């Protein structure tokens, strides 16, 4: 093997970057992301309701049940026991139109007494139960 090297010719160096491997990698990444993104962003099609902040309209037939911080339950500002509350709710449930039950739970009250009121409303057959909260100050 012999090489012909001529001293008079200077060989030029190729100083350009070979971009073919870079383009190949970018195309593979593009394909991977095109396949992976729809899988990650898959959601259940749900039509969400529009929220409107309407103040509660107090009607005389509505029942307001309050739970204070100690867990005491009040029926329209009168202290009531669990059994009495369930009995009264069963009396109110068959009325037409059925009264709404508004629950006012103290911020520092335990969940149990408030949950008990909701459970008793379900047992009695009360359909409309709402929670009264203080408006948020922005």
N, C-alpha and C positions, 0 to 999 in steps of 0.2 A: 504494500500500500504506500502509495506516495501521494503527497499533497503538493499541489502547485501553489505556492505562496509567492506572489510577486511583490516585490518591495515597493514598486512604484504606485500600486493601487492601495488606497486606504479603505478598509471595509467600514461601511456606515452601520452604526448601531440602530436597531429599531427601538425607538423610545416611546412608542404608543402602548397604551394599556390594552390588553386583551379583555374585552367586555363580554365575551360569549359566556363564560361561567357565571358572571354576575347576572346576566339576563336570564339564564336558566334558573338560578336560585330565586330570582324575583318572580318568575312565572309560576314556579312551584308554590311559593308562599301565597301568591294571589289566588291560585286554585284552592289551596287549603283554606284560606279565609272565606272564599266564596261558598265553600261547602260547610264550614263550621259556623259561620255567623247565623244563618237561619235556624240552625239547631239550637243555638244558645238563646236566641231571641224568641223562641217559640212560646206563645202565650195563648191562653184560652180566650176565644172571642166572646167578650161580655159587653153588653151595652150598659154603661154606668149611668146611674140617675143623676140628674142635675140637683144640686143642693140649694135650697133657699132657706134663709134664716128668718122664719116667721115667729114673732113673739107668741107665746102661749095665750090662748083666749080662755080666761077663767069663766066657767059657767057654773051656776049654782048646783047643777046635778053632778058635776065632776067630784071625784073623791080624791082628796089629798092625803096621802099617807107619808108621814115624816119619820125618819129614823135619826135620833141624835147621836152624839159621839159615844155615849155610854151604851147604846144599843136599844134604848127605849123606843117603842113604836107608838105613834100618835095617829089617830083617825080624826082628821079635821081639827087638830089642836087639842084633842082629848086623849089621854093615855089609854091604851088598849092592850089586852093580852093577845097572845097568838091565837088561842081558841076563839076568842070573841071576834078577832079580825077575820078569820076564816068563815065563821058563821055569818058575819055581816056581808062579806063578799059573795057568799052563796045566795043571800037574800037579794043583793043588787044585780047579780048576773042575769036573771031572766027578764029584767025590765026592758021595755022597748021605748025609746032607744037606750041601748046599754050605756051606762055612764063610763067615762074614761077614768082611769086610775093614774094619778100623777104622784110619782115617788120622789120625795125630797130627802136625799141621803146626805148626812153630814160628811164633810171632806175627810175628817179623821175617824169616821165610823168604820168598823170592821165590815168586811164583805158579807159575812154570814147573815146578819139581820136584814140587810137589803136584799140579799138573795132569797131569803125566806119569804119576804113580801112578794117577790116575783113568782116564786113557786106557789104560794097560796092563790095568787091571781090566776095562775094556770089551772090549779085544782078546781077553783070555783067556776072557771069558764069565762073569765073576763078577757075580752079580745083586745082592747086598746089599753096598753100600758105605756106610760112615758116617764122619762126622768127629767126633773126640773134642775137646771144648773144655772149658775151665775154667768152673766155674759163675760166674755173674755175681753180684757182691756188691752188694746193694741197700741 
